[in-house]
Every structure is written in C-alpha cells, then in structure tokens.
C-alpha cells in the first residue's frame, strides 16, 4: 500500500489528519503564488487525507476498535 495508515491509533490518525490539512493548505497557497515543484502533490495529499478520514470514520462507526 502507498502509505499504511491502518496500523495507527485514533490519536495518531487525528494528528496525521491535522498535519496533512496544513500541508494541503500550504500547497494550495503556493500554487496560487506559483512556486510549486510538483503540482501532482496536491492530488496525492488530497487522497491521503481521504484515506485518513475514512479510517477515522471506521473508528466512529465501531468497525475498528482501538
């Protein structure tokens, strides 16, 4: 798998989500300014963020246990 988030705990997932949101926000800002080396990084970050959201939602539904 690309980045395995399945073995992380709920606390680690929440901190990872916050970190990915900040990186995504900074990347979007830099794209507007025009100083981005890899424009595909935006898509990669968005997908990683969706993966983390999905696993957090599984914890909320009770599918995954801590």
C-alpha distance (Angstrom), angle and dihedral (degrees) to the residues before:
residue distance angle dihedral
X1 . . .
X2 3.76 . .
X3 3.81 99.4 .
X4 3.75 115.8 -3.2
X5 3.79 109.2 -139.2
X6 3.80 94.8 157.9
X7 3.80 95.0 89.8
X8 3.83 94.3 52.8
X9 3.79 122.6 102.3
X10 3.79 123.0 -120.5
X11 3.83 93.0 -100.2
X12 3.79 91.6 50.5
X13 3.80 90.5 48.4
X14 3.79 92.1 52.7
X15 3.80 92.0 50.2
X16 3.82 90.0 46.2
X17 3.82 89.4 50.8
X18 3.80 91.3 52.8
X19 3.79 91.0 47.5
X20 3.82 92.8 49.6
X21 3.82 91.6 47.5
X22 3.80 90.5 53.6
X23 3.81 92.5 47.8
X24 3.82 90.7 48.1
X25 3.81 92.5 48.8
X26 3.81 91.6 49.0
X27 3.79 91.4 47.8
X28 3.81 92.0 50.8
X29 3.79 89.8 50.3
X30 3.80 91.3 49.7
X31 3.81 91.1 48.9
X32 3.79 90.0 57.2
X33 3.78 90.3 50.4
X34 3.79 90.4 45.0
X35 3.80 102.7 -122.2
X36 3.81 103.0 120.8
X37 3.81 124.4 129.1
X38 3.81 97.6 -168.6
X39 3.82 115.5 27.7
X40 3.81 91.2 -175.2
X41 3.79 88.6 66.9
X42 3.81 88.2 81.1
X43 3.81 91.1 62.8
X44 3.80 92.2 44.9
X45 3.81 92.6 51.6
X46 3.80 92.1 46.6
X47 3.80 91.3 53.0
X48 3.81 93.3 46.5
X49 3.78 89.1 50.8
X50 3.81 89.9 51.6
X51 3.82 90.3 51.0
X52 3.80 91.2 52.5
X53 3.82 91.4 47.0
X54 3.80 90.0 51.8
X55 3.79 93.7 52.5
X56 3.83 91.9 46.1
X57 3.80 88.4 51.4
X58 3.82 89.6 51.9
X59 3.81 88.6 56.1
X60 3.81 89.9 49.7
X61 3.80 92.2 50.9
X62 3.78 92.2 47.3
X63 3.79 95.4 -116.4
X64 3.80 90.1 121.6
X65 3.79 123.7 41.6
X66 3.77 126.4 -151.8
